[in-house]
Amino acid sequence: MKADQIIKNAKIFTSNKENLLATALVVKDGKFVYVGDEAGLAAYEGEVTDLGGKFVMPGIIDSHVHVTTSIGFAYMDPGEYIFCSSKQEALDFMAKSIKSNPGLKRYRFILERKFLKGNDIVKEDLDAICPDAELLILEGEGHSVWVNSKILDRHGITDETPDRVPELSYYVRKDGHVTGNAFESSGWHMLFDDLNVTDEQIDAELMRWIDYSVNAGVTVVFDAGFPEGEALHERIYERLYELDKQVQGLHGRNLENRDGSSGHPLY
């Protein structure tokens, strides 16, 4: 059989528990038609590549990524990291930083929840140290934010605002009042709301991510997305879709059959 690619003298991890390792493989029409020992290559014709014992493995599948947030962080300064041993130390750190950098529209910080020693920060704490500007703190693990009243007002978040996904994406409340602490996507829209990026910037970061993934051996990703769309996330998905359309001839997918739904698949 005439083959498109023949590889020998390799260390091939097959993922087949019955035969985990092989030394040769053959590709025809974009498919593996043979994986085994070099003796089996006698049935195939074509140019042979000797890998000199190099390692080969199936492409990596990354089963949980958030493409849109990585791009958001690429163009956003998440702020100063707060080193402290108590809630009061955290507040004092931020107050000092704000005083040293007057006139900003928004102040950003990063804080590990463990440093609060079981206490929590509420919007009244943040309003007291930053009454005239917006203040946002990103939790170190990235799953929640603390914001002051200025940011809550910007987004129209009140005590009556429903949680986006109860018990998953929600606004922390005390005695029925929002505290300024929000988890998961209930906070993400506040994190990126002041970020202005161009399509060209989005495309550049998407290509950087794609190139990095390919070089690392990642061939498939699952984007875990968010419970409901936000402007930046939707723009990034649209740009990724446009980039994919530009190369659809290379991978043979008919993207024109896309159903037009808001949850855009990643190809």
N, C-alpha and C positions, 0 to 999 in steps of 0.2 A: 504493500500500500504506500502511495506517495503521501508523505506527511509535510506539514508546514513547519514543524519544529521538533527536533529530536535532542534530548538532553541525556547525557550519561555522566558517570563518575560524580554523582551528587549524593548528598545525604538528605533524603526526602522524607519528611514527616507527613504521613498520609491521613492521620486521624481515624484510620480504620483499625480498630483494636485487634482484628484478626491478622493484620499485616501492617504494623505501625511504621516500618521503615522500608524504603526502596532506594535504588541507586539510579534508576532511569525512568524517563517519561517521554510520551509522544503527544503532540498536539496537532489536531487537524480540524479546520473550520471552526476554530475557537473553542474546541472541546478536547478534554483529555481522553485519548482513545487507548492509551496504555500507560500503566504505572506498575513497575516491577523491577526485575533484575535486568542486567544488560544483555543476557542471553535472548530475551524476548524482543530485542531491537532488530533481530534478523528479519522480521516480517515487514519492516518499514524501510522506506527510501527517503532520502532528503539530507540536507545539511545537518551535521551533528555538532553540537556544542558540548565541549568537555568542561565541566564546572570545577574540576580539580578538587573535588571533595567539599565544595561549598554547600551550605545548608539551605534547603528549600522547604517551605511550609505553605499551607493554604492561607489565603488572605484572612486577616483578622476582622472579626465583626464586632464593632463597638456598639453594645446594646443599650447605652444610655448616655446621650450627649444633649447639650442645650446650645445649639449653634448660635442662636440669636443673642443670648446673654454674653457669650464669649466675645462677640463683636461689639456689643455695648460696652463691655469693660475695656476693650482695646482702645476706645476713643474717650473714655471717661476716667478721670482721676478719682478713685474711690475715697480718697481723703487720708488724713493722718491716723496712724494706728495708736490706740490708747493703751498705754501700759499703766496699770493701776492695781490696787488691792481692795478697792471698795467702790461703792456707788459714788460717794462724795468725792473721792479722788478723780473719778472719771469726769464728774461735773466740773471740778476745779481745773482739770486739764483742758477741757473744751472751752471754759470761760477764758482762760489765759490765752489760748490760741486765737479765739475770736477777737479779743482785745488787741492782740498783736497784729491782726490782719483786718482792720476795719474796712467797711464799705462793700463787702462782697454780697452778692445776691443770695448765695447759698453756701453754707459751711457743711463739709462732709467729714465723717470720721468712721473708723472701724473699731468695733469693740467685741471682745469675746464675752459671752454671757456669764461664763464661769467667774469672771472677775467681780461680778456684782454680788457674789456670795449669798445668793437667794433673794436679794432685793431686786426691784425692777425700776426702770426709768419710765416716767410718765411725761406727758406733754407739758404739764405744768412745770416740771423740772427744767425742761428745755426752753420753755417760754421765758423763764426767769433769767437764763443766761444769754438768750438770743431772742429778744422780743421784736426786733425790727427787721430780721432777715430769716430766711429759711434755714433749717438745721435738720440734717438727716444723718443717722448712724446706721451703718450696715453691720449686722451681726457677723462675727467672724466666720461662722459656718455658711453664711450666705442665705439662710432660710427665713430671715426676718429683718425688719428695719424698725427703728424708732424715729419718729418725726415730731416736729413741733406743730403748733396750731396753724402757722403760716402755710405749711404744706397740706395739712388737712383741708384748710379753707380753699386752697388752689384747686383741689380735686372734689370739693363739695362733699367731703366725708363728714357725716354727723352721727349722732347716736342712733339715728334711724336707718343708716346705710346697712343694707343686708350683707352678710358675709358672702364672698364669691362661691366658695365651696365649704359649707359648714364642717368644722372640725379638721379641715385640711388647709384651706386658704381663707383666713379670717382675720378680723380686727379684734385684738384683745380688749375686753371690756371689764370695768369694775363698777359694780352697783349700777349696771345698765349704761355706763358712759364709756365711749372709746377712750383708750389711754394714750394713743399715739404709737403703739406697738402693733405691727401688722405682719402676718406670716404668709410665706409663699407668694402667689401671684397677687394677693391683696396688697402687697408691698412693692412688687417689682415695677408696677407702672409708675410709682412715685420715684423709684430709683433712677429711671432713665428719662423722666419727663422733660428735663431741660437739656437733653442731648440733641444737638443738631449735626447730622452727618449727611454727606452727599451720596448719591448713588455710586459715584466713583470710589469713595472711601469704603463703602460697603463691599463693592466688588473686589477691591484690593485685599481686604481682610478675608473675604471668602476664599479667594485664590490662595492666600497664604495658608489658610487652614487646610484646604484641599491638598496643596502640595506637601504640607507637613504630614498629613494623614497617609498619603500615598507612599511617601518616603519611609514611613514607619510600618508599612505593610497593611494598613487598614484599607479594606476594599468596600465595606458596607457599614453604614451607621444607622442607628435608630434615634431620631430626634424626639426626645420626650415631651417637647413643647410645653404649653401652659394650658390651664383649664379654660381660659378664654383669651381671645386675641388682644393685642395692644398695637398701637400704630407702628412702633419701631420693629417689633417682631414680624408683623405682617409685611412691612417693607423689605425686610431681609429675606423672608420666604419668597417674595415676588422677584427679588434680584437673583436669588438662587435658581428660581424657575427660569428666568430669562437667560442666565448663563448656561443652564442645562439645554435649553432649546438651541443654543448656538452650536452645541456639540452633539446634538441628537443623532446626526448622521454617523457619528463614530461608534455609538453603542446600539444603533438600530431600534431605538424605542420610538413609537409613534405618540409623541406627547400631545398632539392635537386632539386626542380623545379624552383629555383631562376633563373632569366633570364640573370644574369651576367652583367647587366648594371652598369655604374659607380656610379649612385645614389642609394646607398644601403639602402633598407628599414630597419627600426628598428623593431624588433619583440618583 
